[in-house]
Amino acid sequence: MIAQENIPTKVFNHLRKISPSSLMLTGGRSAACIYRSWASSPECIEHISRMVCYFSDERCVSPDSSDSNYFLAMSSLFPEGVPNNFLVHRIEGECVDMELAANNYSELLQRPIDLLLLSVGDDGHIASLFPFSSALHETRRLVVPVMAPKSPFPRLTITPKVIQNAREVIVIAGGLQKREIYLKALEDPGDIDSIPARMVLNRTWIFDQL
């Protein structure tokens, strides 16, 4: 399904329609624009505050780093500070033992996510599942350590298993370049190695300028 409306509004309308109890947030510039838009709407914040929030991936940095997906999301959604009643499970990117951090987060993901937000990178990656990563073929684990092709290199990411099990997935694809990635992905939908976003072609994609 393809939607061509204002992205923050469209994503929120979808969220409100399905009333998820769990929401998995994503990182990136597009996501930050959405979160800042939501922050200006008391209705959006009220809905989000009722949900348990998770993250699809995290850079291996401290939670107060400008590179942290957790920091990006929380500072964008709650510029005045995160409410005490907001339940969010962050990935412990600062943990020295990446395997331990991956296993700890996996324990929190034993149930399918109701609504998973994903943004598409310029190379077609989703979460921190980059082209030709071995993590694209992980079938047992829910969260794994990976090395990204760009800084910050060490990261933790959900695996395809989490994406496949999610009840609803919204793929954020703002701008002409992301539309072109989508069209290219359609040419050979089975080749997830070169364009990982192909694994969510049958989910909801939202296009437009942010």
BELFENCOR-V974403 format. One record per residue. PHI is phi in degrees with one decimal (* if undefined). OMEGA is omega in whole degrees, -180 to 180 (NA if undefined). D_LAST is the distance of its C-alpha to the last C-alpha in Angstrom with 1 decimal. Layout:
PHI/OMEGA/D_LAST + PHI/OMEGA/D_LAST
This chain:
*/-178/18.8 + -121.8/178/15.6 + -118.2/-179/13.2 + -129.8/179/11.0 + -133.6/175/9.6 + -53.2/-171/6.8 + -62.6/-179/6.2 + -57.5/180/7.7 + -67.3/-179/10.3 + -63.6/180/11.1 + -63.8/-180/11.8 + -66.2/179/13.8 + -61.9/177/15.7 + -67.0/179/16.7 + -60.3/-178/17.7 + -65.5/-178/19.7 + -67.9/-176/21.3 + -92.9/177/22.8 + 47.2/-178/23.6 + -70.9/173/23.6 + -94.4/177/26.0 + -130.6/-177/24.4 + -132.5/176/20.8 + -103.9/-177/20.0 + -88.0/178/17.1 + -120.4/178/15.5 + -107.5/177/14.8 + 105.3/-177/12.6 + -64.2/-179/9.8 + -62.7/179/7.1 + -63.8/180/9.6 + -60.1/178/10.2 + -62.3/179/7.0 + -64.0/-178/7.9 + -62.6/179/11.5 + -65.8/177/11.3 + -64.9/179/9.9 + -62.1/-177/12.8 + -61.0/-179/15.1 + -83.7/-178/15.2 + -115.8/177/16.4 + -55.6/180/20.1 + -65.1/178/19.9 + -61.9/-178/17.2 + -63.9/179/19.2 + -61.7/180/22.4 + -64.5/-177/21.4 + -64.4/-179/20.1 + -68.1/178/23.3 + -85.2/-174/25.4 + -100.0/170/24.3 + -90.5/-175/25.5 + -108.7/179/22.7 + -130.1/178/23.0 + -128.7/-180/21.3 + -78.6/-180/21.0 + -164.3/179/21.9 + -152.6/173/22.8 + -79.8/-178/23.9 + -83.4/-180/27.6 + -138.2/178/27.3 + -71.9/-176/28.1 + -67.1/177/25.9 + -101.7/178/25.6 + -79.3/177/24.4 + -66.4/177/21.1 + -86.7/-175/21.0 + -78.8/175/21.4 + -65.1/177/18.8 + -62.4/180/20.7 + -61.7/180/20.5 + -58.9/-177/16.8 + -67.3/-176/16.4 + -69.2/-180/19.2 + -71.0/178/18.6 + -80.6/-179/15.0 + -73.2/-173/16.2 + -128.8/-177/19.5 + -61.5/179/19.7 + -93.4/-179/23.2 + 118.0/-178/24.4 + -71.3/179/24.4 + -61.5/-179/26.5 + -64.3/-177/29.8 + -89.2/-179/29.5 + -84.9/-177/26.2 + -96.7/-179/27.2 + -132.6/178/25.2 + -106.7/180/26.8 + -91.6/174/25.6 + -82.1/-177/26.8 + -79.5/-178/29.5 + -65.4/-178/28.1 + -81.2/-178/30.8 + -65.0/-179/33.6 + -64.7/-180/35.9 + -89.9/-176/36.8 + -66.1/178/33.7 + -64.3/178/35.7 + -63.3/179/36.6 + -62.2/179/33.1 + -63.8/-180/32.0 + -65.5/179/34.9 + -62.5/-179/34.3 + -72.8/177/30.8 + -58.8/-180/32.0 + -63.7/180/34.4 + -83.6/-172/31.6 + -113.2/-178/30.1 + -73.8/176/33.2 + -108.0/179/31.6 + -60.7/176/28.7 + -74.9/179/25.2 + -70.5/-179/24.2 + -137.3/-180/20.4 + -109.6/174/19.0 + -94.5/176/15.4 + -132.7/171/14.9 + -112.7/-176/12.4 + -101.9/177/13.6 + -79.9/-179/14.8 + -63.1/179/15.5 + -99.2/179/19.0 + 87.7/179/18.2 + -79.8/173/19.1 + -130.3/-170/18.2 + 50.7/171/19.3 + -115.7/175/21.7 + -97.7/-174/23.3 + -91.3/179/23.4 + -52.1/176/25.0 + 65.3/175/28.8 + -77.9/177/28.9 + -63.8/-180/31.9 + -64.0/179/29.8 + -66.2/-178/28.4 + -113.8/176/31.9 + -73.3/-177/32.6 + -115.3/-177/34.1 + -103.0/-173/35.8 + -82.6/-180/33.8 + -97.1/-179/30.6 + -138.6/-180/29.5 + -139.6/171/30.6 + -76.3/177/30.5 + -141.4/172/29.0 + -112.9/-179/28.8 + -80.3/178/25.5 + -78.2/179/25.7 + -141.8/-178/24.1 + -71.6/-7/24.6 + -69.5/-171/24.9 + -74.8/-178/27.0 + -72.7/-179/28.5 + -145.8/173/26.3 + -122.7/-176/26.8 + -142.6/169/25.0 + -68.1/180/25.5 + -103.8/177/27.2 + -55.0/-179/26.8 + -60.5/179/29.2 + -65.3/-179/26.8 + -65.1/-179/24.0 + -64.9/-177/26.6 + -82.4/-179/28.0 + -62.1/-177/24.9 + -68.8/178/25.2 + -134.0/177/21.5 + -129.8/174/18.8 + -114.2/180/15.1 + -103.9/-178/13.5 + -89.0/-176/9.8 + -136.2/-178/9.3 + -83.0/175/6.0 + 98.6/-176/7.5 + -63.6/-177/11.1 + -62.7/180/12.8 + -70.8/175/11.9 + -64.1/179/13.0 + -66.7/176/16.1 + -61.9/179/16.8 + -60.7/-179/16.9 + -64.5/177/19.3 + -66.9/180/21.4 + -61.9/-180/21.7 + -66.7/-176/23.1 + -68.8/-179/25.9 + -147.4/-170/27.6 + -61.2/-178/26.2 + -83.4/-176/29.1 + -91.2/-180/28.4 + -79.8/-179/26.3 + -64.7/-178/27.8 + -81.9/176/26.0 + -135.2/-178/22.6 + -57.1/-180/22.5 + -63.1/178/19.5 + -61.9/-178/22.2 + -71.7/179/23.6 + -120.9/180/20.8 + -61.5/-178/20.7 + -90.3/178/22.4 + -100.4/-177/19.9 + -83.0/176/16.8 + -105.9/179/13.9 + -121.4/-178/10.5 + -110.2/172/8.8 + 153.3/170/6.2 + -77.0/179/3.8 + -79.6/NA/0.0
